[in-house]
Structure formats: C-alpha cells, structure tokens
Amino acid sequence: MKPRLAENERENPIIVGLDIGTTKICVTVGRRSGTNKIELLGVGKAESSGVNRGVVANIQKTVNSIREAVSIAESQSNVDIKVVHVGIAGQHIKSIQHRGILTKRDYDEVGRLDVDQLISDMYKLVLPPGEEIVHVLPQEFTIDNEPGIKEPIGMAGRRVEANFHIISGRVTDIRNIKRCVDNAGLDVSSLVMEPLASSEAVLDEEEKTAGVVLVDIGGGTTDVAVFHEGIIRHTAVIPLGGNIVTEDIKQGCSVLRNQAEQLKVRYGSALADENKDNEVICVPGIRGREAKEISVKNLAYIIQARMEEIIEHVYYEIKSSGYEDRLIAGIVITGGGAQVKHLVQLVEYITGIGCRIGYPNEYLAKTEMLNRQALEELKSPMYATSVGLLIKGVQSLEEDEAMQQEAVAKNPGREKVAEIAEEKRRKESWFTKILSDFIKDDAGIDDDTFIGKK
C-alpha cells in the first residue's frame, strides 16, 4: 500500500480537477512542485453517458460516472477526494464587456483588495433572467486617467477604473452541474470555463502577448478563446464537436457507433487528398453478416466536410473578435478532436493563419506516483482541460494566499482573530458531531434515516 501524502501537504496542498465532458469524465489529482509545475498524483477516467454537448442531460448517470472516476483517482493517488475544481462548457455560455470604477479615500497604493472589490462589484450586474455570472476577468486598468495599465497593484492613485470580460451561463445548467458534484459527495471549490483551463495547459505567456486563438475541440462542443497582449479578448462555445463527426461516419458508412469511433481515431484524416484511392478498411459484419469494405478516402471526405464546418465557425468567431490581423502566434488546437490527422493543414488552408497542436505536457513535472503509460497518455491533447483545471486551482490558491497576506499586513491583529475563529469553528463542529451521535444512539436512529437540520 502506498504511503499517505502527508509531508509537504501543508506547503503544497493537493488540488483536484474534475472535467465533466461529453465523452469522458476525468478526475486529476496533483499539487504544485518546486519548479512551478504540476506534480500529478493520480488520474481517474470514466465514460460520460449523461452529458450532451457540455450540458448535463441525466443527473444520475453523470453522478455514477463522477463516482467511478473519483474512485479510480483515489486508488491511484491514495488521496481522499472531497473538494474539486470543476470545468464548465456548453452552448449556453455567453460573454460581455463591462467597465467598473472604484474611488478610494486617499492616494495610497492600489492593492489586491481593491482589485477584488472591483471584481466583486461586477458580480452584482443585472443579467437577463435565468443567467448568472461564472467569471469576471480583468483586462486593462485606468488609474487617475492614465490608461493601458495591466498590473495596477502597487501603483498610487485614487480613482481606479477597469475593463472586464464577463462570462455568464444559464442558471439551470450551472445548478445541474453543482447538483451532480454534490450528489457524488464532493464540494465545488470553483467553476472554471473549460477554454480558460485549457489555455493554461497549452499556451505560454509569450503566445498570449503576441496574440493567439485557442481552439479546444471536445466531444460535444468546440471552445474558442482569443488572447492578445496577455489579456483574454473574446470567448465563444460552438455546439459542434468530435461526436458529430462520429455520427456522420456512422450514417455515411453504415456502421455501428463504436466502429465509427474506431475508424475516426485509427484511420481518420481531415484531408481526403492525402489518402490513396485504393486503400480500404475491412469492418466486421454484425452477427455473422459479411464484412464491409470502406474506402479510406471516402472516410476522409466525410471527416473533412464536418471539420470544415467546425473551422468555418471558429473563423467566424475570430473575425467577430476584431483581432484577426493581430494573431502573431496563430491558432493552437487542442482537445480530443485535435488528434485527427492533417487537421493543422486544413485549418491553415481555410483561415490562412498559422496553426499548431497544443499538448499539455509543458507544465507537468516528473512524478513517481504514475506509471509511464499513464503519464504518456496524459500528454495527449484530450487531457488539456483536465491538466488546466489543476493549474487554475493552484493559481486560485496562490491568489488567496496573497490576499490573506495583504489583509494581515494592513491589519496585523486580523490573523489572530482568524485563528481564534477557526479554532472556535472546529470546536463547534466537534461538539455538534458528538451531540448528533448522542441523539441518534439515544433514539435508536441509524445514519441513513437521520437528517440534521439547522
């Protein structure tokens, strides 16, 4: 049995990412290493049967898949998983631009708490009925009429203004995701839009500064995020993904769905002209029927037609962002759909913009917890979101630590008060548990029927 991960857990807490996708549900367990990378401790993957195009369609099936993936990840990492950072996607995701203003009492320096106040004010915006804010992303700041400031912390000023990129989603879909996680016995630490998570795993700061488009082709949706000068400028979710390509192959070649998926993965190509005319694949017949021969070139024509449609949608979003002529770093494709052969050439042909495949291995540290096969599998583009959720979790942890230090620096007595409050909370929790156990034992009630109410 592996030893429990107790050492360094206080300095480097364990982070868990939960990617609820259309084709797979993936749980990744890791922590930050000394080299500013992610040390992976365990991975759990399960087939997703209750999610359609990034939206939960069946609560119970999704809960069962989450539990299965969590169980595998727990056995690999020997960590008891309780809190997760959850990815969110779907056609219901929208984005808007807004501006916020904060006027301070004096001309002291701008701190993290001031920026946090501006962000908190954005969450109070009135949205159309049925929508709620998922992310508030600062873009550029203006301090005392001095525009174009990217890092306001530490600068002196009284009037602080900021442009924000606000991402919202449908309340019912967000609540369904949270309900699935709750029913699986987990707590949601944060909801992270999946293209933002993927961008952390496959892009570097130089690309984001130069101008780049991230295209994450998943099973049910294709996520687009445009970056320029290190700032996110545009986001979109296209309701087309790898599953619709599989459906086209199933219909066009008259094969079973699982056979269509294998044909796409093993022999699929996004450019029909790159394949030979006389090359064929033999597919076994159903229940003793004759085997079927399928032309590799015809298979590629089916895939190319659908991938062209997806890329056209992506190109439309790029043009809508207004940054088409400022993308020096071009397009980076990731996700499971990025594994189709000759996709880079097709993207460059349609858009005229340079392209590469994004692999999430740049920020992964070497680890002894995972075997070589599991580690090599995680370097696939299909795990970009899962690795990115870990990176976003680490960033969130570091931001919380920095804000706490700033709050303590401004009010030294606050740290002692927080310690006393935490100790009081632990004692109350312990007393409540003892009292609850006593009441149940005294009344002869078992754990399944006893429900505690505040």
DAMOQUI-V166770 format. One line per field, one symbol per residue. ss: DSSP state (H for helix, E for strand, L for the rest). phi: phi as a letter, one per 20 degrees, with the letter a starting at -180 (. if undefined). A space follows every 50 residues. Layout:
# DAMOQUI-V166770
ss->???
phi->???
This chain:
# DAMOQUI-V166770
ss->LLLLLLLLLLLLLLEEEEEELLLEEEEEEEEELLLLLEEEEEEEEEELLL EELLEELLHHHHHHHHHHHHHHHHHHHLLLLLEEEEEELLLLLEEEEEEE EEELLLLLELLHHHHHHHHHHHLLLLLLLLEEEEEEEEEEEEELLEEEEL LLLLLELLEEEEEEEEEEEEHHHHHHHHHHHHHLLLEEEEEEEHHHHHHH HHLLHHHHHHLEEEEEELLLLEEEEEEELLEEEEEEEELLLHHHHHHHHH HHHLLLHHHHHHHHHHHLELLHHHLLLLLEEEELLLLLLLLEEEEHHHHH HHHHHHHHHHHHHHHHHHHHHLLHHHLLLLEEEELHHHHLELHHHHHHHH HLLLEEELLLLLLEELLLLLLHHHHHHHLLHHHHHHHHHHHHHHHHHHHH HHHHHHHHHHLLHHHHHHHHHHHHHHHHHHHHHHHHHHHHHHHLLLLLLL LLLL
phi->.fffeefmfffcgfdcdcdedfdbdcdddabfdfdlddeedaccccfedd cclndfdbffffffffffffffffffeldeecdcedecbpfffcccdbcc ccdefcefffdffffffffffffefedggncbedccdfdcdcdlmdemee dffneerddddbecdddcbfgffffffffffffencdefadcffffffff edddffffffobdecdeefdcdeccddblmcfdbcbcdfcbffffffffg ffdlcffffffffffecfbecffedffeecdddgfelnfffddcffffgf ffffgffffffffffffffffndgecdfemdddbnfffeffmfgffffff emdgbbeedeefdeefbefdffffffffefgfdfffffffffffffffff ffffffffffbgffffffffffffffffffffffffffffffemeeffee cecf
